[in-house]
């Protein structure tokens, strides 16, 4: 299980379209993390089943894993079957997501319903019926701190907490003003579950420009763009500088390193000092 009381730092692994997971296992073995997140079909693309990969990563590293699970592709029964499988494979937790829409979607339930489903299975119930061998899965949810969606995201987070969410991991934040506004809103709303702030060490100017121009609500400050123009290898330093200003207010952090093991480990070391 992920220790939520001791400033947890989770790290998201790369996604994988093929069946050979050796590269991901090598990546995980070289990363420092309190738990690994395993993505599920980002943007509706084909990837290996995250629960299977989460089990392989846990076996290879001994580090707890959090499998992402989306409502996009499965009925409620199908999701329940996956959750039973996750418990059997000793997955620590599930990040409950509605999921990015694809060409064909199920969406029998959305993220709050998935949280409730996990809560019920942990209590030994499915649709009001008792089940043998209850699950024991930590329940994580996502929240987007970025301007333009913040008010709706706080309300949606509260709905997921009411359904049984135990902690949250955020989308990446790149500037101090956005992070502080989000943390202020969390405090004002009286939200008590641990929030792990999303940190993405930008690995290139091209990546920064993509997020700034294409991702709704994400702001990349001009000074960050200028730093990357001067040195494209400064992504981890920029993340650490931001975290240094926020650490005293944080419950934990969630690193999305885009395959940069060195950057992730540098940030992890800073956070654990």
Helices and strands as residue ranges (DSSP letters): E 9-12, H 22-29, E 35-38, G 42-44, H 50-61, E 65-70, H 76-88, E 93-97, H 111-122, E 125-126, E 129-130, E 138-143, H 150-163, E 167-172, H 176-189, E 194-199, H 205-214, H 222-230, H 235-246, G 247-249, E 252-255, H 261-272
